Structures are given as structure tokens and as C-alpha cells.
Amino acid sequence: MAVNLGGLRDIFKIPELSRRIFITLGFLALYRVGIYVPTPGINSAALAEFFTKMQSTLFGMWDLFAGGALSQASVFALGIMPYVTASIIIQMLVPVVPYLEKLSKDEGEEGRRKIVQYTRYGTIFISIIQAIGIARVLESPGAFGGIVMVNSPGWYFRLMTVITMTAGTTFIMWIGEQISEKGIGNGISLIIFAGIVARSPRDVVRTLDLVRNRQMNLFLLIFIIIFVIAIVAGVVLITQAQRRIPVQYAKRVIGRRVYGGQSTYIPLRVNQAGVIPIIFAVSIMQFPQTISMFFGHNTESKFFQILSFISLSKPLGMFIYAVLIIFFTYFYTAMTFNPTEMAENIKKYGGFVPGMKPGRTTADYFEKIMSRIALPGGIFLAVIALLPMILERKLNLPFYFGGTSLLIVVGVALDTMGQLESHLLMRQYSGFIQKGKTKGRY
């Protein structure tokens, strides 16, 4: 495959597409500006120094997904993760709660709007809970080694923190919805993408300074670069990988013309869920840490000791994280892939899978194939998410280097490029990628 640079020029020849791109960039710029709006009453400098020491823990990952807003005690400190958590809860309740299932299946667009509205309410509720927990932790100097983070603790500070942080998350949620509706790409994923990418230049400069001052071995830097390239290549490979199911359409004679008779295929993606399982798993892993905020940081308490075992710095926590990634790979694939509908559409247009009866048998075959290829996809996501974290602790890297961030950056970039490509092809322009004459395997 080769990149077609002419596709970049063609973007601005389509008024609607260029308008969507500028709207997306404008909202992302607005989000980044909000990162630097501080929450009143917090010692931001001391908090940033604390997070520098905690970058290899779950706090570091949380701050990564918040785009650095948590370490700066910004009004956007909670980031978009409360919305992601609320979305997970609602999606898991849809098959269980008859009312939600009826809204999803029977009431069409109106039902989906109501589900989105419930997700917004859940986002606000989770934001309030997390903001209260953050306020309680910030008021406790013992949680930060005796450093005072709040100048005037009390109910006024807690109320102000809850209001500002909840309003900040609600505003981010609105930005994400506006990008999805009026811009290009998935708004929530792009917000997380922007937060991760914005931190990269700082980490690169810090790493180069360490090499220049001989605090980091040059060979270690070369190893990191090669490893990052290998991960990016692996993510692209698994994202583009497909299992192609052959479909044969029977000939139909209408009047004097013959229709059909051609052979084609249905591409089933190995990584059908994309980067969503990673985002969902991180959101779930944040729950215990959020709950611990209400119990203080007493290391002698049994609750704190239990939480320490399931943190990402422990083998058990890494194992739970990997299991969650694989589980959400299956869960989100089941939510987005409908084998029955696909089989019915093939049957409707006179097609069939060779060796399979049209209808239910074909649907069962699709479901069987997807369940098989989803497992290696989920395992791959888990390995890529955990391996760099293990290497980071072994090599004592000066920044948070996680496969999770690379997975999200590459996955969101590919998804956004795919949407741009679709817009170009619909208007008879050449796309970004020019494919060579390669044959796919069934």
C-alpha cells in the first residue's frame, strides 16, 4: 500500500468535508484551552510535582486519558472517562432491563435518543461521585506525603470542586457529541486522542535532555524507538486484518437481462471492536481507585491493602486488566456485529455462502467465525497494552510509556482516516491509500 498525497489536497476541494474538519479542529482546540483553566483553591504546582512521581501508576494512566488535566487540577480534571463509564453501564443494562431493550429495538431513533439522555444523566452522577472523592483526597495532606494541596479546606472547597469538575466533564461530553455530529470521526475517541498526543512533545524533549545529559543510554533510546515502531506496525496489521467470507450471488433473469452471478466476499475484521475495549477496561480499573478516595489512604486498612493488590503495578491487577480487555472485545463485538441481519440481507438479494444454507445456518456460521477471530484480536490488544508497561518498570523510563496510548492513537487515527477516505470516494476523488495488486486469503 502507498499513501496518496493528492488525497490531502482533495480534502479542501469539498466544502462540506473541509467545514467538518475545521469544526473538529476548533472543538479540539477549545478542549485543550480548557485543560489550563484551574479549579479554585488548589496548589497546582505541588499537585503536578506529585503526579510526576506517580506517572507509572494508575494515577498516571488516569491523567493520560484526561490529557494532563488531572495533574493540573483543571476544571477538566475528570476528563471524558465518566461518560465512557456511564456508556458501559447503560450498554450492559440494555439486554437486561426490558424498558431499555424496548427503547433500543422497537422505538428506533427516538428510543436511541432517550438512551443517550440516560447516559448523560449517568455521566453527571458519576462525575459528582468522582469529584467528591477527589476533593476529599486533596484535603488530606497525608495522601501526598504531608504536602498541603488545598489552602482553605472545607465544605465551600468541596462544593466548588464538585460544581467545576462536573461542569467541565459535561462540557467535554457536549464537545464530543458536537464533533461526532458536525465534525469528522468519533468525538469521544478524538478527545482522548488529543489528550495523549498533546503530551508527546514534552516526553520527547524530556527524553532527549536525559540522553544529552547522559542520564539515559543511547542504546536504550534506540531500543524504545524500534519497539514503538514495532507496536505501531502490529496495531496497523491487526486493525486491517480481515477474514474474508466468500459469497456467491445467483443469476436472475428479469426481462431480457441477466442480473447477479458474480462472486464477492464479506470482510470480517479481526479487531472488530477497535480501541473501545481498552478505553472500557481503563474506565473499569478506575472504579476501585475512585472508591478508595472515600476511605482515605490509610495503608493499614484492609480495604487499601486489597486495592493495592489489584493495581496495575501488581501482577493480579495486570491480569484483571487483560481479562477486562478480552471481555470487552467480545462484548463490544457482540454489540456492533449482527450476524442474523447480515445473513438476512444476503438471502434477500439472492446470495449464499458456499456450503451453507441461507438464513439461520449462515447466521450461525458468521457468529462462529467472529467468535473465533475475536479471541486473537482481544489477546493481541491485552499483550500490546501490558508489555510496554512491564518494560517501562524494568527500564525505569522517565515518562509514561504504555501500549494503551499507542493503541488508541493509532486506532483513532486509522478510523478517522477511514472516514475521510469514505467522504472522498463518495465524491469521486481518489482516497489516501492506493492498494497494490495483492490477493487476500479466505
N, C-alpha and C positions, 0 to 999 in steps of 0.2 A: 504494500500500500504506500502511496505517496501523497503528500499534502499539497493541495491545490491552493496556492496563494491568491489566485484570482477570485476564489470564493470570498475572501475577506473584502475585496473591493466591491463585489456584488451586493454585499450586505447593505451598503448605503445607497444602492440604486432602488431599493424597495422602501418607500416611505413608511409603511406600517411596521416593517421589521426594524428599521433604524430608530423609529419612535419607541418601540418596545425596549430596545437596547438602552437608549438614553434614560428611559424611565427606570429601568433596572439599576443602572449605574447611579442615578440620582438617589434612589431609596437606599442603596448600599452605602453611599457617601453620608447620607443622613444618619444611618445606623452607626457608622464609625465616629461621627462627630459626637453622638450621644454617649459613646464609651467614655469620654473625657469629662462628662458632667458629674461631679462628685455628689455623694449623699451627704447631707449636712451632719456635722458633729463627729466625723471620723478622722483619725490620724492616717491619712492616705499613705504618707511616706513610710511609716512604720509597718503598715499592712503590706505594702509592696515588698519590703525587705523580708518579711515573714514568708510570703509566697515564693520568693526566690529560693528559700531553703526547702520549701515543700513541693517543688516542681515535679519531683519524681513520685509523688503520692497521688491519691485520688483527687486531692485539692488541686494539684497541677493540671490534671485532666479536666476537672470541672472548669478551671479558669481558662483552659484552652478552648473549650466549647463556648465559653462566654466571651471569647475574643479578647481576654485580658481585663474585662470589666470587673470581675470579682476581686482581683488583686488590687485594683484601684478604688474599690468601694464605690463604683459608679452607680447611677440610677438604673443602669442595665446590668447590674451585678448578677442577677438570676439568669440572664440570657434567655434563650428560647427553650431550654430544657423543660420548664413546667408545661409548655404547650405540647411538647413531644410526649411527656408522661401522661398528660390528660388524653392525648390521642390514643396511646396504647391502651389505657383503661377503657375508653369508650369502644374501641375496636374489639377488645376481648369480651365486652359485655353484650355486643350486638347479637352474637349467636345464642346467648344465654337468656337475655331479657326479651320476652315476646314483643313488648311495645317497641323496643329499639329495632328488633328484627323486622317488624312490620313497617317501620319507617324506612328502613334500608331497602326492602324488596318491593313493597307494594305502593308506596306513595311517591316514588320517582324523585324528581328534583326537589320538590317541597320537603320530602322526608329527609333527603340529604342535607338540606339547609338547616333543618331542626337539629340533626345530629351535630353539624358544625357548631350550632349555637350552644348545645350542651358541652361540646369540647371547650368552647370559650369560657363558659362558667367554671368548668373543671380547672382550666388554666389559672383563673383568678383565685380559686380556692387553694390550689397547690402553691401558688405564689405567695399568698398570705402566710401559709404554714411555714414555708421555707424562709420568708423574710423575718418572721418572729424568731425562728431558730438562729438565723444569722445575727440578729440584734442581741439575743441572749449571749451568744458566744463572744461577740465583740465587747460586751460589757464586762467580760470576765478576764482580768489580766493573767490569771493562771493558765488560760488556754494558749497564751502567747509568751510564756516564759517570764511573766512579770511585767511585760511591756503594756502600758496603758494605751488602748486603741480609741477609747471614747472619752472625750473631755468632760462631758456632763451626762453621765448615765441616768436612766430613769424612764418613767412612762412616756414622757414627751419625746425622748430619743427613739424609743421603741415604736411609738405611733408614727413618727416622721419616717423612720426607716421602712416600715410596712407600707405606708402610702406611696413613698417614692419608688421603691423597688417593684411593688405590684403594678404601679402605673407604667414603669419602664418596661416590664415584661409584656403588659397589654399593648403598649405602643409597638414593641418589636413584633408581636403577633400580627398586628394590623399591617406593618410593613411587609411581612412575609406574605400575607394574603393579597396585598396590592401587587406585589411582584408576580405572584402566580397568576393573577387575573389580568393585569395590564402589561406586565413585562415579559421576560423570556426566562424559562427554566422554573424549577421548583423554589419558591421563595424561602421556605424554611431551610432547605439544604444550602441555598446560596448564602444565607446569613451565617450559617456555621462555617461554610467555605471561606467567606470574607474574614471571619474572625481568626481562622487558622493561618491563612495566607498573610494577614497583616502582621503577624508575629514573626514570620520567617526572616525578613531582612535583619531584625535585631539579633536573632540567633546566629545568623551567618556572620555578622560583624563581630559578635562576641567570640565566636569560634576562631575567626581569623586573627583576632587580637591574642588569643591564647597560643596559637601557633607562632605568631610573630614574637611573643614573649617567651617562647619555648616552654610553655606550661602544658602543651599538648604535642604529642609526637606527630610528625608529618605523615608517617605511615598509617597512623590511626585515622587521620583525616581522609586519606585516600581510601581506606577501607570503608569508612562511613559513606563516602560519595558512591563507591561501587555498590554498596549494599542498598542505598536509596534507589539507584538506577535499577537494580535487580527487582526491588519491590514494585516500583512503578511499572516495569515491564510485565511482572507477574499479574498485577492488578488489571492492566490493559488486556492481557491474554485471557484471564478468567472472565472479565467483563464481556469480551467479544465472543467468547466460546459459545458454540451452539450445538445442539443435537438436532439434525435435520430429519424430519419425518416425511417420507415421500407420500404424495397424494396424487391420485390419478382421477381425472375427470372424464366421464363417459361422453361419447359423441351424442349430440342431439340434432335431429333434423327438423327445422322449422321452415316450412315452405320449401324453397329450393336451396336453402343454405344449411350448412352443417356447422354446428357450434360445439365447442368443447373438444375433448380428445387429447388435450395436452397434459403433460406431467409437470408437477411442481413440487414444492416441499413447504412444510411449516417449520420455521426455526424456533426451537425451544431453548431459551438461554440457560446456561449452566448457573449463572448468578442472576436469577430472575428477580431477586429482592434488592439487588444493588447494595447501597451502603446503609439502607434502613436498619438491618439487623444490628449493625454496630451502634448506631445512634440510640436504638431502643435499649440495647444492653447497657450502655453507659448510663442512660436515664434510670434504669432499674438499680444499678450499682450505687447510684447516688442516694437512694432511699434510706439505707441504714445510716449513712453519714448525716443525712438531714435529721433523722430521728435522734441521733446521738447528741445533736445540738441542744436538745431539750433536757438532757441529763447531765450536762456539763462534761468536763474532760477529766474526771476522776479515774486515774489509771487503776485504782484498786477495786473499782466496781466490776461486778461480773458482766454487766451489760457492755462496758467498754472493752473488756477482755474478749468477749465474743465477737464484737465488731472488729477488733484488731486481727482476728483470725481470718475474716472474710474480706480484708482489704486487698487491694491489688498488689501490695508488696509481699503478700504471703502466697504460698502455693495453692492453698484452698481457695483463696479469692480469685486467683488466676483461673483455676479450674471452673469455678462458678461462672466467671466471665465468659469463658469459652463455651460452656454449655448454653448460656443465655444466647450467645451469638448463633449457635446452631439451631436452637429452638425457634428464635425469631426468623431465621432463614426459612424454616418450614412454615411458620405461622404467616409471614407476610406473603410467601409464595402462594399459600392456600387462599389468601385474601384477594390476591390480584389475578390468579390464574384460574379460569373456569373451564375445565375440560368438557363438561356437558354442553355448554353453549358453543364451544369450538366445534365439537362433533356434530351438533345440530346444524350449524352453518355449512359445514362441509356436505352433509347429507342434503340440505336444502338446495344447493347448487349442483347436485348430481355428482359429487366427488366421493371417493372412498380411499382408505388406506389399504394398500395391497396386503391381502391375508387377513383383514379384519372386516367384520360385518359392520355396516353403517349403523350409527345410533349409539346405544348403550355400550356395546363392545368396544367401539372406537374410543368413547369417553374413558372407559376403564383403562384402556391401553395408554392414553395420554397421561392419565393420573399416575399410572405405574412408572412410566418413563420419567415424569417430572419428579416423583419422589426419589427415584434413583439418582438423578443428576443433581438434585438439591443437596444431597449429603456431601459430596466432594466440594461443592461450592461453599457450604457452611463451614466445613473443616478448613478450607483454604482461608476464609475470612478470619477464623479464630487463630490460625497459625500466624498469619500476617499481623494481626492485632497484638499478639503476645510476644512474638520473637524479638522485635526491636526493644520492647520494654525490658526483657531479660538481658539483652546485650547492653542496654543503657546502664543497668545496675552493675554489670560486670566490668564495664569500661569506664564508669564514673564520668559520663558525658556532662558538659556544662549546661545543657539545655534539655527540655523535654523532647525526646525523640521517640515517637510512637508510630507503629504501623497504622493505628487507628486514624491518625490525622492524615497520613498519606492515602489511605483507602478512601477517605471522604473527599479529599482534594481531587484525586484522580477520577473517582466515580462521578462526582458532581460535574467536573469539567467535561467528561465524556458525555454525560446526559445532556448538558447544556449545548454542547457542540452538535449532538444528535438532533436537538430541537431546531437549532439554527439551520442545519442541513436540510431538515424537512421543509422549513419555510422556503429555502432556496429552490429545492427541487419542485415544489408545488408551483412555483412561478417560472419554471423552465430555465432556471440557472443551474450551472454545474455546482456540485457540492464541494465540501472541504477535502474529502477523501476520494482519491482515484484508485479504484481497486484493480489489481493486476489480474491476469488470466490464471486464476487458481481454482482448483476444483475442491469442493467441500466433500467430506466423507459422511455417509449416513451412520 
